[in-house]
Amino acid sequence: MIYDGAEDVLEVTFETVDENFSRSIPLNEEIVLHTDANVANAWGLTLYNYAQLLQVTETHLDAIAGLDAANLQKLLRILASEPISHFLNILDTDSLRALVKAPRINDLI
């Protein structure tokens, strides 16, 4: 995890990224998921305006609203699973609402 306080950006990497097989999926203007090309595993997460996101009760994942049902379900499974679930709690899958949270250190070890 790398946090840039001046820019208020949290960059989290879960796996070694192979740029030839990676994919970045914007969830909204402030959250980007980094995954493999098949969208099967989360490789990382970038959260812009992280401190501000922690202060609100929800954020909308409106950038993924246009996905077809099969790809949306695949993506929602990744978002609801560890390690992403330590940083993002899906509140409602129908309205694509989520809560950004600060992970507990014990959960990450």
C-alpha positions in Angstrom: 0.0 0.0 0.0 1.2 3.5 -0.9 -0.6 6.5 0.3 0.2 9.9 -1.2 -1.2 12.5 1.3 -0.5 15.5 -0.9 -2.6 14.0 -3.8 -4.9 12.0 -1.4 -4.4 8.8 -3.5 -4.2 5.3 -2.1 -2.5 2.7 -4.4 -2.9 -0.9 -3.3 -1.2 -3.8 -5.1 -2.2 -7.4 -4.2 -0.4 -9.4 -6.9 2.5 -8.9 -9.2 1.1 -7.3 -12.3 1.9 -8.6 -15.8 1.1 -5.5 -17.9 0.6 -7.7 -21.0 -2.4 -9.4 -19.3 -3.7 -6.6 -17.0 -6.9 -4.6 -17.3 -7.9 -1.4 -15.5 -11.6 -1.0 -14.8 -12.9 2.4 -13.6 -15.6 1.8 -11.0 -16.3 5.5 -10.9 -14.3 8.7 -11.2 -12.4 8.0 -8.0 -11.9 4.2 -7.9 -10.1 2.0 -10.4 -9.8 -1.8 -10.1 -6.7 -3.5 -11.6 -7.3 -7.1 -12.6 -6.2 -9.7 -15.0 -7.5 -9.7 -18.6 -10.2 -12.3 -17.8 -11.4 -10.3 -14.8 -10.9 -13.3 -12.5 -8.5 -11.9 -10.0 -7.9 -8.5 -8.4 -4.4 -7.3 -8.8 -4.8 -3.9 -7.3 -6.9 -0.9 -6.5 -6.4 2.8 -6.8 -8.6 5.2 -4.8 -8.4 8.9 -5.6 -9.6 11.4 -2.9 -9.3 8.5 -0.5 -9.7 10.6 2.7 -12.8 12.2 1.3 -14.2 8.8 0.3 -13.8 7.6 3.9 -15.9 10.4 5.2 -19.0 9.7 3.1 -21.6 7.0 3.8 -21.6 5.7 0.2 -20.3 6.1 -3.3 -21.9 5.0 -6.5 -20.0 2.7 -8.9 -21.7 4.3 -11.9 -18.9 3.6 -14.4 -19.8 -0.1 -14.4 -23.6 0.4 -14.8 -23.4 -0.2 -18.5 -21.9 -3.7 -18.3 -23.9 -6.7 -19.5 -25.3 -8.8 -16.7 -22.7 -11.6 -17.0 -19.7 -9.3 -16.8 -21.3 -7.2 -14.1 -21.9 -10.3 -11.9 -18.3 -11.4 -12.4 -17.0 -8.0 -11.4 -19.3 -7.8 -8.4 -18.0 -11.2 -7.2 -14.5 -9.8 -7.3 -15.5 -6.6 -5.5 -17.3 -8.6 -2.7 -14.3 -10.9 -2.2 -11.0 -10.5 -0.3 -8.8 -8.6 -0.7 -11.0 -5.9 -2.3 -13.6 -6.3 0.5 -11.1 -4.9 3.0 -11.3 -1.6 1.1 -14.8 -1.6 -0.4 -18.1 -2.8 1.0 -20.8 -3.4 -1.6 -24.0 -2.0 0.0 -26.4 -2.7 -2.9 -25.7 -4.6 -6.0 -28.8 -3.3 -7.8 -28.1 0.4 -7.4 -24.3 -0.2 -7.4 -23.7 1.6 -4.1 -20.6 0.9 -2.0 -18.8 2.1 1.1 -15.1 2.8 1.0 -13.4 1.8 4.2 -10.0 1.7 5.8 -8.7 -1.8 6.2 -7.8 -3.3 9.5 -4.1 -4.1 9.6 -4.8 -7.6 11.1 -7.0 -8.4 8.1 -4.2 -7.6 5.7 -1.5 -9.7 7.3 
